[in-house]
Amino acid sequence: MQNPFKPTAGATPPEMVGRAGLLDEFEYGLQQGSGAPGLLTIITGSRGIGKTVLLSAAEDIARARGWAVISRTATPGFLARVGDDMLQLLEELGTGPPPGKSPPSPRPDSG
């Protein structure tokens, strides 16, 4: 049998195997809201095991659930870029709903 590993620097593979549980836990944390234990996730591992692919899948889930996502590579100037992204999001999102009003709840998936 040929080795299926082909380093692709974060390119999405045809199928993501063995990550459904991690992504389910991440999604559960998002459903619990800000401050939920499931929102604190640290992904570590050797080069090429799929960390970037896993993070990309988590970003997709967060965006689909209405969360603002900032995705940056930790290279020189990282904090300044994240700060700029946060300011841009603040301008786009505004100050939020008026006091006493909460944003509409997302509709459940109909699938």
Backbone as ProteinMPNN parsed JSONL, in Angstrom:
{"seq_chain_A": "MQNPFKPTAGATPPEMVGRAGLLDEFEYGLQQGSGAPGLLTIITGSRGIGKTVLLSAAEDIARARGWAVISRTATPGFLARVGDDMLQLLEELGTGPPPGKSPPSPRPDSG", "coords_chain_A": {"N_chain_A": [[0.846, -1.18, 0.0], [0.542, 2.198, -0.826], [1.933, 5.083, 0.751], [-0.336, 7.405, 1.994], [0.27, 10.002, 2.663], [0.869, 13.216, 1.601], [2.543, 16.035, 1.605], [1.001, 19.143, 1.618], [0.894, 21.728, 2.467], [-1.392, 22.876, 3.924], [-3.446, 22.652, 2.072], [-6.731, 21.606, 1.342], [-7.534, 18.28, 1.901], [-8.859, 15.507, -0.096], [-10.535, 14.089, 1.581], [-11.22, 14.419, 5.015], [-9.974, 12.671, 7.595], [-10.67, 11.204, 10.733], [-11.075, 13.51, 12.254], [-13.543, 14.405, 12.929], [-14.621, 14.239, 15.547], [-13.121, 16.17, 16.977], [-13.891, 18.478, 15.595], [-16.619, 18.451, 16.102], [-16.624, 18.906, 18.879], [-15.539, 21.473, 18.897], [-17.56, 22.886, 17.526], [-19.67, 22.501, 19.347], [-18.702, 24.045, 21.473], [-18.909, 26.576, 20.291], [-21.682, 26.775, 20.09], [-22.311, 26.961, 22.77], [-21.519, 29.48, 23.406], [-19.791, 32.619, 24.087], [-16.967, 32.297, 26.166], [-17.278, 29.652, 26.738], [-15.953, 26.484, 27.712], [-15.255, 24.841, 25.559], [-14.409, 26.56, 23.618], [-11.778, 27.204, 23.937], [-9.134, 26.049, 22.436], [-6.287, 24.248, 21.699], [-4.137, 23.448, 19.19], [-1.752, 21.213, 18.352], [1.174, 19.622, 16.978], [3.204, 17.485, 14.891], [4.876, 18.5, 11.869], [2.876, 18.481, 8.99], [0.675, 16.907, 9.783], [-1.872, 17.825, 9.555], [-2.747, 20.15, 10.86], [-3.216, 22.791, 9.894], [-5.226, 22.303, 8.023], [-7.23, 21.359, 9.74], [-7.669, 23.684, 11.286], [-8.645, 25.366, 9.259], [-11.055, 24.087, 8.653], [-12.354, 24.465, 11.104], [-12.556, 27.253, 11.083], [-14.366, 27.563, 8.947], [-16.655, 26.383, 10.06], [-17.125, 28.13, 12.217], [-17.609, 30.578, 10.87], [-19.919, 29.834, 9.449], [-21.662, 29.656, 11.552], [-22.001, 32.246, 12.23], [-19.973, 33.634, 13.549], [-17.357, 36.027, 13.91], [-14.294, 35.8, 12.249], [-10.82, 35.782, 12.469], [-7.999, 35.139, 10.669], [-4.722, 34.526, 10.649], [-1.198, 34.249, 9.925], [1.462, 33.538, 12.109], [3.815, 35.5, 11.801], [6.499, 37.964, 11.565], [5.09, 41.064, 12.587], [2.611, 40.127, 13.149], [0.839, 40.694, 15.398], [0.139, 43.363, 14.884], [-1.227, 43.087, 12.447], [-3.395, 41.482, 13.248], [-4.585, 43.266, 15.036], [-5.312, 45.313, 13.22], [-7.174, 43.865, 11.686], [-9.106, 43.401, 13.652], [-9.994, 46.018, 14.177], [-11.123, 46.605, 11.691], [-13.203, 44.699, 11.631], [-14.692, 45.651, 13.786], [-15.61, 48.068, 12.744], [-17.182, 47.069, 10.644], [-19.065, 45.473, 11.992], [-20.185, 47.167, 13.865], [-21.59, 48.504, 16.898], [-23.164, 46.536, 17.92], [-26.321, 45.037, 18.981], [-29.059, 47.195, 20.035], [-29.263, 48.324, 23.498], [-30.716, 45.942, 25.689], [-31.78, 44.461, 23.684], [-31.372, 41.458, 21.95], [-29.367, 39.828, 19.473], [-30.853, 38.162, 16.617], [-31.517, 34.682, 16.964], [-29.621, 32.118, 15.382], [-31.072, 30.274, 12.703], [-32.023, 26.874, 12.978], [-30.26, 24.254, 11.27], [-31.682, 22.931, 8.344], [-31.243, 20.402, 7.449]], "CA_chain_A": [[0.0, 0.0, 0.0], [1.29, 3.441, -0.879], [1.723, 6.037, 1.837], [-1.26, 8.446, 1.525], [0.739, 11.326, 3.068], [1.439, 14.089, 0.591], [2.524, 17.373, 2.203], [0.388, 20.123, 0.709], [0.898, 23.036, 3.123], [-2.705, 23.398, 4.27], [-4.479, 22.41, 1.06], [-7.757, 20.701, 1.848], [-7.456, 16.954, 1.278], [-10.149, 15.046, -0.616], [-11.358, 13.668, 2.718], [-10.567, 14.618, 6.304], [-10.228, 11.45, 8.355], [-10.321, 11.201, 12.142], [-11.154, 14.84, 12.86], [-14.941, 14.755, 13.183], [-14.829, 14.445, 16.978], [-12.555, 17.469, 17.343], [-14.723, 19.543, 15.027], [-17.893, 18.438, 16.838], [-16.377, 19.582, 20.155], [-15.375, 22.895, 18.592], [-18.885, 23.411, 17.217], [-20.413, 22.531, 20.605], [-18.23, 25.226, 22.177], [-19.507, 27.759, 19.665], [-23.092, 26.805, 20.46], [-22.411, 27.359, 24.174], [-21.328, 30.931, 23.457], [-18.533, 33.184, 24.553], [-16.528, 31.836, 27.473], [-17.471, 28.204, 26.888], [-14.678, 25.76, 27.732], [-14.966, 24.29, 24.236], [-13.838, 27.558, 22.713], [-10.335, 27.254, 24.133], [-8.599, 24.869, 21.784], [-4.892, 24.352, 21.285], [-3.849, 22.394, 18.224], [-0.305, 21.045, 18.206], [1.555, 18.375, 16.335], [4.315, 17.502, 13.945], [4.634, 19.053, 10.541], [2.214, 17.627, 8.013], [-0.388, 16.023, 10.279], [-3.19, 18.38, 9.244], [-3.154, 21.241, 11.768], [-3.771, 23.9, 9.117], [-6.498, 21.838, 7.456], [-8.182, 21.34, 10.849], [-8.003, 25.076, 11.592], [-9.488, 25.876, 8.169], [-12.393, 23.511, 8.848], [-12.937, 25.154, 12.263], [-12.936, 28.59, 10.609], [-15.589, 27.422, 8.139], [-17.762, 26.131, 10.987], [-17.383, 29.366, 12.964], [-18.256, 31.535, 9.955], [-21.276, 29.345, 9.158], [-22.462, 29.899, 12.756], [-22.147, 33.684, 12.434], [-18.87, 34.194, 14.318], [-16.316, 36.752, 13.176], [-13.08, 34.993, 12.257], [-9.571, 36.388, 12.011], [-7.063, 34.067, 10.379], [-3.416, 35.109, 10.31], [-0.003, 33.457, 10.192], [2.312, 34.18, 13.121], [5.084, 35.967, 11.255], [6.72, 39.325, 12.063], [3.975, 41.977, 12.34], [1.375, 39.387, 13.418], [-0.079, 41.399, 16.302], [-0.37, 44.559, 14.201], [-2.226, 42.647, 11.453], [-4.59, 41.063, 13.988], [-5.214, 44.505, 15.51], [-5.964, 45.953, 12.07], [-8.359, 43.062, 11.361], [-10.106, 43.635, 14.694], [-10.576, 47.345, 13.936], [-11.987, 46.499, 10.51], [-14.409, 43.986, 12.049], [-15.466, 46.556, 14.637], [-16.308, 48.994, 11.843], [-18.196, 46.32, 9.896], [-20.104, 44.94, 12.874], [-20.793, 48.224, 14.665], [-21.568, 48.33, 18.347], [-24.031, 45.431, 18.33], [-27.738, 45.376, 19.098], [-29.365, 48.202, 21.05], [-29.384, 47.754, 24.848], [-31.959, 45.231, 25.966], [-32.16, 43.629, 22.534], [-30.335, 40.505, 21.578], [-29.431, 39.512, 18.054], [-31.695, 37.006, 16.349], [-30.852, 33.386, 17.056], [-29.5, 31.478, 14.068], [-32.066, 29.241, 12.435], [-31.417, 25.538, 12.948], [-30.082, 23.69, 9.926], [-32.864, 22.171, 7.932], [-30.785, 19.236, 6.714]], "C_chain_A": [[0.892, 1.244, 0.0], [0.955, 4.323, 0.314], [0.805, 7.15, 1.325], [-0.784, 9.862, 1.843], [1.398, 12.045, 1.898], [1.4, 15.497, 1.156], [2.024, 18.408, 1.211], [0.225, 21.481, 1.348], [-0.495, 23.627, 3.301], [-3.787, 23.222, 3.225], [-5.465, 21.382, 1.598], [-7.671, 19.357, 1.135], [-8.824, 16.53, 0.762], [-11.098, 14.608, 0.492], [-10.559, 13.881, 3.997], [-10.954, 13.442, 7.196], [-9.816, 11.645, 9.809], [-10.407, 12.544, 12.842], [-12.576, 15.23, 13.245], [-15.198, 15.038, 14.663], [-14.308, 15.792, 17.442], [-13.42, 18.611, 16.833], [-16.09, 19.596, 15.701], [-17.742, 19.156, 18.18], [-16.234, 21.086, 19.952], [-16.743, 23.536, 18.327], [-19.762, 23.487, 18.467], [-20.007, 23.758, 21.422], [-18.813, 26.5, 21.605], [-20.984, 27.888, 20.046], [-23.281, 27.253, 21.902], [-22.19, 28.854, 24.348], [-19.995, 31.331, 24.046], [-18.215, 32.712, 25.959], [-16.696, 30.349, 27.703], [-16.122, 27.491, 26.869], [-14.286, 25.207, 26.364], [-14.384, 25.282, 23.263], [-12.326, 27.671, 22.859], [-9.758, 25.954, 23.598], [-7.165, 25.146, 21.369], [-4.605, 23.16, 20.377], [-2.336, 22.347, 18.03], [-0.029, 19.75, 17.469], [2.698, 18.58, 15.375], [3.881, 18.087, 12.612], [3.923, 18.015, 9.671], [1.089, 16.758, 8.522], [-1.786, 16.597, 10.083], [-3.662, 19.491, 10.157], [-3.818, 22.374, 10.99], [-5.114, 23.523, 8.506], [-7.577, 21.827, 8.533], [-8.617, 22.757, 11.215], [-8.91, 25.677, 10.514], [-10.918, 25.355, 8.294], [-13.095, 24.191, 10.025], [-13.366, 26.566, 11.883], [-14.245, 28.536, 9.831], [-16.804, 27.218, 9.042], [-18.129, 27.415, 11.719], [-18.084, 30.393, 12.086], [-19.699, 31.13, 9.675], [-22.214, 29.586, 10.341], [-22.548, 31.381, 13.104], [-21.062, 34.333, 13.267], [-17.943, 34.959, 13.392], [-15.015, 35.972, 13.341], [-11.917, 35.834, 11.752], [-8.577, 35.253, 11.849], [-5.763, 34.675, 9.872], [-2.303, 34.126, 10.645], [0.9, 34.225, 11.141], [3.709, 34.435, 12.563], [5.308, 37.381, 11.785], [5.582, 40.263, 11.636], [2.617, 41.363, 12.622], [0.385, 40.187, 14.26], [-0.656, 42.649, 15.653], [-1.44, 44.172, 13.182], [-3.52, 42.208, 12.136], [-5.328, 42.298, 14.508], [-5.938, 45.233, 14.391], [-7.238, 45.206, 11.688], [-9.473, 43.296, 12.377], [-10.779, 44.991, 14.512], [-11.521, 47.315, 12.74], [-13.296, 45.778, 10.861], [-15.305, 44.868, 12.91], [-16.245, 47.552, 13.786], [-17.439, 48.291, 11.104], [-19.364, 45.904, 10.779], [-20.812, 46.011, 13.697], [-20.738, 47.882, 16.144], [-22.481, 47.215, 18.83], [-25.466, 45.889, 18.454], [-27.955, 46.461, 20.141], [-29.496, 47.557, 22.424], [-30.744, 47.093, 25.05], [-32.432, 44.36, 24.817], [-31.028, 42.664, 22.253], [-30.468, 40.202, 20.096], [-30.302, 38.296, 17.818], [-30.89, 35.728, 16.453], [-30.737, 32.8, 15.661], [-30.556, 30.41, 13.917], [-31.377, 27.887, 12.427], [-31.273, 25.068, 11.503], [-31.298, 22.842, 9.588], [-32.454, 20.911, 7.178], [-30.857, 18.069, 7.522]], "O_chain_A": [[1.873, 1.319, 0.74], [-0.168, 4.307, 0.819], [1.125, 7.785, 0.32], [-1.365, 10.829, 1.35], [2.35, 11.551, 1.293], [0.333, 16.11, 1.191], [2.553, 18.537, 0.106], [-0.512, 22.318, 0.827], [-0.751, 24.754, 2.877], [-4.935, 23.601, 3.458], [-5.07, 20.405, 2.235], [-7.727, 19.298, -0.093], [-9.838, 17.12, 1.133], [-12.316, 14.737, 0.364], [-9.371, 13.566, 4.058], [-12.129, 13.249, 7.508], [-8.745, 12.184, 10.09], [-9.856, 12.699, 13.931], [-12.783, 16.291, 13.833], [-15.919, 15.979, 14.995], [-14.972, 16.484, 18.213], [-13.657, 19.589, 17.542], [-16.66, 20.676, 15.854], [-18.619, 19.922, 18.578], [-16.749, 21.877, 20.743], [-17.039, 24.609, 18.851], [-20.522, 24.442, 18.627], [-20.861, 24.433, 21.998], [-19.175, 27.409, 22.351], [-21.47, 28.992, 20.296], [-24.299, 27.862, 22.231], [-22.633, 29.432, 25.341], [-19.186, 30.493, 24.446], [-19.076, 32.722, 26.839], [-16.3, 29.834, 28.748], [-15.241, 27.857, 26.091], [-13.098, 25.117, 26.052], [-13.912, 24.898, 22.193], [-11.664, 28.197, 21.964], [-9.876, 24.899, 24.221], [-6.876, 26.172, 20.754], [-4.81, 22.009, 20.761], [-1.723, 23.323, 17.597], [-0.9, 18.888, 17.355], [3.102, 19.706, 15.087], [2.697, 18.156, 12.285], [4.307, 16.846, 9.619], [0.578, 15.932, 7.766], [-2.777, 15.94, 10.402], [-4.862, 19.756, 10.229], [-4.874, 22.862, 11.391], [-6.036, 24.338, 8.477], [-8.711, 22.235, 8.28], [-9.803, 23.004, 11.431], [-9.841, 26.418, 10.831], [-11.876, 26.094, 8.067], [-14.293, 24.464, 9.958], [-14.423, 27.028, 12.312], [-15.129, 29.368, 10.034], [-17.859, 27.811, 8.813], [-19.307, 27.754, 11.831], [-19.054, 31.015, 12.518], [-20.596, 31.973, 9.664], [-23.425, 29.706, 10.156], [-23.097, 31.744, 14.144], [-21.212, 35.489, 13.662], [-17.762, 34.588, 12.233], [-14.678, 35.537, 14.442], [-12.024, 36.513, 10.73], [-8.339, 34.491, 12.786], [-5.72, 35.265, 8.793], [-2.444, 33.283, 11.53], [1.08, 35.433, 10.989], [4.651, 33.686, 12.824], [4.405, 37.952, 12.396], [5.164, 40.259, 10.478], [1.585, 41.987, 12.372], [-0.775, 40.341, 13.879], [-1.83, 42.96, 15.855], [-2.455, 44.859, 13.066], [-4.612, 42.522, 11.664], [-6.555, 42.368, 14.43], [-7.054, 45.717, 14.584], [-8.262, 45.825, 11.4], [-10.645, 43.381, 12.01], [-11.993, 45.109, 14.673], [-12.59, 47.925, 12.77], [-14.371, 46.201, 10.436], [-16.528, 44.837, 12.78], [-17.406, 47.845, 14.073], [-18.528, 48.846, 10.953], [-20.52, 45.974, 10.362], [-21.923, 45.786, 14.176], [-19.927, 47.062, 16.575], [-22.566, 46.97, 20.033], [-25.795, 47.012, 18.072], [-27.129, 46.632, 21.037], [-29.806, 46.37, 22.517], [-31.779, 47.617, 24.636], [-33.388, 43.6, 24.967], [-29.856, 43.033, 22.318], [-31.555, 40.308, 19.528], [-30.476, 37.477, 18.72], [-29.719, 35.691, 16.076], [-31.643, 32.958, 14.843], [-30.899, 29.72, 14.877], [-30.262, 27.764, 11.92], [-32.06, 25.436, 10.631], [-31.855, 22.141, 10.433], [-33.221, 20.402, 6.361], [-30.509, 16.98, 7.066]]}, "name": "protein", "num_of_chains": 1, "seq": "MQNPFKPTAGATPPEMVGRAGLLDEFEYGLQQGSGAPGLLTIITGSRGIGKTVLLSAAEDIARARGWAVISRTATPGFLARVGDDMLQLLEELGTGPPPGKSPPSPRPDSG"}
